[in-house]
Amino acid sequence: MDFCYNDWAVSVMADHLGDTESSAKLKDRLSNYYNIWDSEQLHFRGKDSNGSWSEDFDAYRWGGAYVEGSAWQCGWAVYHEPEKLIDLIGGNEATIRRLDQMLGDQPYYETGHYPCEIHEMSEMAAMDFGQYGHNNQPSHHILYFYHLAGAPQKGNHYIHRVLDECYSHRIDGFCGDEDNGEMAAWYILNCLGLYQFCPGSTRFIKAEPYFDKISLYFDNGKTLTIERSSGHAQTTLNGEPIEMMFEYHDLRKGGQLYFE
């Protein structure tokens, strides 16, 4: 799954460089994650060298085919074409039910292929968000599948719960590893009401700002003021309505961004 995303990211670079041959080759592999989707278990599973499913599958077992997680945490890693993952799951309603199940589940895990309990397991259990593990990066985009599946209110509810419950000013203020600054970056972006679901893309998903008013000062001298107000019937950027996605280049022009 990671290789599929990596191939997409390199194909974007190839397009910019005008390397159409490499781009076409890479784009042929973008959906290879289809090969490890088990339509009966409704999870991505590992296969052996003969192409057969690995035995004794358990969605709560960590390790093996998954790194620092189980099928629950690692099974949403389709950043570059999430609509295809929604189709695999069974459509919008099925995806929403699956997210509800994930967040409403017990924070249970089996150490599986790991020789002992690792700290990512302990942190997930301590957060008590079901199988959603905000303590580790593979889960950071998952809540936005609510938005993509047509239930942004649910997504915004859980995102604000994470902001409230998984971050603080205390010495233990992060719920997990601060690898490469991503834990803090997630907090900042979600306070702004913007989230880059697929790194490498110029599009940001609309969420809900954490504060009533925020100003961003860009290195091009432009200022973008983000305001949340009940007086606005829809989200607008400089007067133009926004349904779901923002373009980064439009945000850098500055101006006024109003959230309904």
C-alpha positions in Angstrom: 0.0 0.0 0.0 2.9 2.4 0.8 4.5 1.5 -2.5 1.3 2.5 -4.4 1.2 5.9 -2.7 5.0 6.3 -3.4 4.5 5.5 -7.1 1.8 8.1 -7.2 4.0 10.7 -5.6 6.9 10.0 -8.0 4.5 10.0 -11.0 3.6 13.6 -10.0 7.2 14.5 -10.1 7.6 12.7 -13.4 4.7 14.7 -14.9 6.4 18.0 -13.7 9.6 16.9 -15.4 7.9 15.9 -18.6 8.9 12.3 -18.2 5.8 10.7 -19.7 7.3 7.2 -20.0 8.1 7.0 -16.3 4.8 8.6 -15.3 2.8 6.1 -17.4 4.7 3.1 -15.9 4.2 4.4 -12.4 0.5 5.1 -12.9 -0.1 1.5 -14.0 0.8 0.4 -10.4 -1.2 3.0 -8.4 -4.1 0.6 -7.6 -2.1 -2.6 -6.9 -3.4 -2.5 -3.4 -6.5 -4.1 -4.9 -4.4 -7.4 -5.0 -4.4 -7.6 -1.2 -8.0 -6.6 -0.4 -10.0 -9.5 1.0 -13.6 -8.9 0.0 -14.8 -11.4 2.6 -12.9 -10.1 5.6 -13.2 -6.5 4.3 -9.6 -5.9 5.2 -6.3 -5.7 3.5 -4.3 -8.8 4.2 -0.8 -10.1 3.7 0.0 -12.8 1.1 2.7 -15.4 1.0 5.2 -15.9 -1.8 2.7 -18.1 -3.7 0.0 -15.4 -3.7 -2.1 -17.1 -1.1 -3.6 -15.3 1.9 -1.5 -15.5 5.1 -3.1 -17.9 7.5 -4.8 -17.2 10.8 -5.9 -13.7 10.0 -7.0 -11.5 12.9 -7.8 -7.8 12.3 -6.6 -7.1 15.9 -3.2 -8.8 15.6 -0.3 -6.4 15.2 2.8 -7.0 13.1 3.4 -9.4 10.3 2.0 -7.8 7.2 1.5 -4.5 9.2 4.0 -2.2 10.7 3.2 -0.7 14.2 -0.4 -1.6 13.9 -3.0 -4.1 12.7 -5.4 -4.3 9.8 -7.5 -1.6 11.5 -4.9 1.1 11.7 -3.0 0.2 8.5 -6.0 -0.5 6.3 -6.8 3.1 5.3 -3.5 3.9 3.6 -4.9 4.9 0.2 -4.1 8.6 0.2 -3.9 9.2 -3.5 -7.3 7.8 -4.6 -9.5 7.4 -1.5 -12.7 7.3 -3.5 -11.5 3.8 -4.8 -11.1 2.6 -1.2 -14.6 3.8 -0.4 -15.8 1.8 -3.3 -13.9 -1.3 -2.1 -15.5 -1.0 1.3 -19.0 -0.8 -0.3 -19.7 2.9 -0.8 -20.3 5.9 1.4 -22.8 4.4 3.9 -20.7 1.3 4.4 -17.6 3.4 4.9 -19.4 5.5 7.5 -20.5 2.4 9.3 -17.0 1.0 9.3 -15.6 4.2 10.7 -18.3 4.1 13.4 -17.3 0.6 14.2 -13.7 1.4 14.4 -14.2 4.3 16.8 -16.8 2.5 18.9 -14.8 -0.6 19.3 -12.6 -1.5 22.3 -9.0 -0.4 22.2 -8.1 -4.1 22.1 -4.9 -5.5 20.5 -2.9 -8.7 20.2 0.9 -8.4 20.2 0.9 -10.9 17.3 4.2 -11.0 15.6 5.8 -8.6 18.0 7.7 -10.3 20.8 6.1 -8.1 23.5 3.8 -5.1 23.9 5.3 -2.1 22.1 4.5 1.5 23.2 2.3 2.2 20.2 -0.1 -0.5 21.6 -0.1 1.0 25.1 -0.7 4.5 23.7 -3.6 3.4 21.6 -5.2 1.7 24.6 -4.6 4.8 26.8 -6.3 7.1 24.2 -9.5 5.0 24.3 -10.7 5.9 20.8 -11.5 2.4 19.8 -9.1 1.1 17.0 -8.2 4.7 16.0 -4.6 5.3 17.0 -3.8 9.0 16.8 -0.7 8.2 18.7 0.9 6.9 15.5 1.1 8.4 12.0 -0.8 5.7 10.0 -4.0 6.9 11.6 -3.7 10.6 11.1 -5.8 10.9 7.9 -8.5 8.3 8.8 -11.1 10.7 10.3 -11.3 12.5 7.0 -12.9 9.5 5.3 -16.0 10.7 7.1 -15.8 13.9 5.0 -15.1 12.1 1.8 -18.0 9.7 2.4 -20.5 12.5 3.0 -20.5 12.8 6.8 -18.4 15.8 7.6 -20.3 16.5 10.8 -19.1 13.2 12.3 -15.6 13.8 11.1 -15.5 17.3 12.6 -16.8 16.0 15.9 -14.1 13.4 16.2 -11.4 15.7 15.0 -12.3 18.3 17.7 -12.4 15.5 20.3 -8.8 14.6 19.3 -7.7 18.2 19.6 -9.3 18.4 23.0 -8.4 15.0 24.4 -5.1 14.0 22.8 -3.1 17.2 23.1 -2.3 19.5 26.0 0.2 21.9 27.3 1.6 19.4 29.8 4.9 17.6 29.6 3.0 14.6 28.3 1.0 16.8 25.9 1.4 14.5 22.9 -0.4 11.2 22.8 2.4 9.5 20.9 5.7 9.9 19.1 6.5 13.3 17.6 8.1 11.8 14.5 9.3 14.5 12.0 6.9 17.1 13.5 3.8 15.4 12.2 2.0 15.2 15.5 2.2 19.0 15.9 1.6 19.7 12.2 -1.7 17.7 12.5 -2.7 19.9 15.4 -1.9 23.2 13.6 -3.6 22.2 10.4 -6.8 21.0 12.1 -6.9 24.2 14.2 -7.0 26.0 10.9 -9.8 23.8 9.5 -7.6 22.7 6.6 -6.0 19.3 6.1 -3.6 18.0 3.4 -5.1 14.5 3.1 -2.6 13.4 0.5 0.9 14.8 0.8 2.2 15.7 -2.6 -1.2 17.0 -3.7 -2.0 20.7 -3.7 -5.5 20.1 -2.3 -6.7 20.6 1.3 -9.9 19.2 2.7 -12.3 21.5 4.5 -12.8 20.8 8.1 -13.9 23.1 10.9 -11.5 25.7 12.5 -10.9 25.3 16.2 -10.8 29.0 16.8 -13.2 31.8 15.8 -10.5 33.8 13.9 -7.0 33.0 12.7 -4.7 35.0 10.5 -2.0 33.4 8.3 0.9 35.5 7.0 2.5 34.0 3.9 6.1 34.5 2.7 4.7 36.3 -0.4 3.4 39.1 1.7 -0.2 38.0 1.6 -2.5 37.5 4.6 -5.3 35.0 4.8 -7.9 35.6 7.6 -9.9 32.5 8.5 -13.1 33.2 10.4 -15.7 30.8 11.8 -19.2 32.4 12.1 -22.8 31.2 12.4 -23.7 34.2 10.2 -22.4 32.5 7.1 -24.6 30.0 5.2 -21.6 28.3 3.4 -17.8 28.3 3.3 -16.4 30.9 1.0 -12.9 31.9 -0.1 -12.9 35.6 -1.2 -16.6 35.3 -2.0 -16.3 32.0 -3.9 -18.2 29.0 -2.4 -16.1 26.0 -1.4 -17.7 22.6 -1.2 -15.0 20.2 -0.1 -11.5 21.0 -1.3 -9.2 24.1 -1.2 -6.3 24.6 -3.7 -3.1 25.6 -1.9 -2.3 28.2 -4.6 -5.7 29.9 -4.0 -5.0 30.0 -0.2 -1.7 31.7 -0.8 -3.4 34.6 -2.6 -4.6 35.7 0.8 -8.0 37.4 1.6 -10.9 36.1 3.6 -11.9 32.5 4.3 -15.3 32.2 6.0 -16.6 28.9 7.4 -20.3 28.4 7.9 
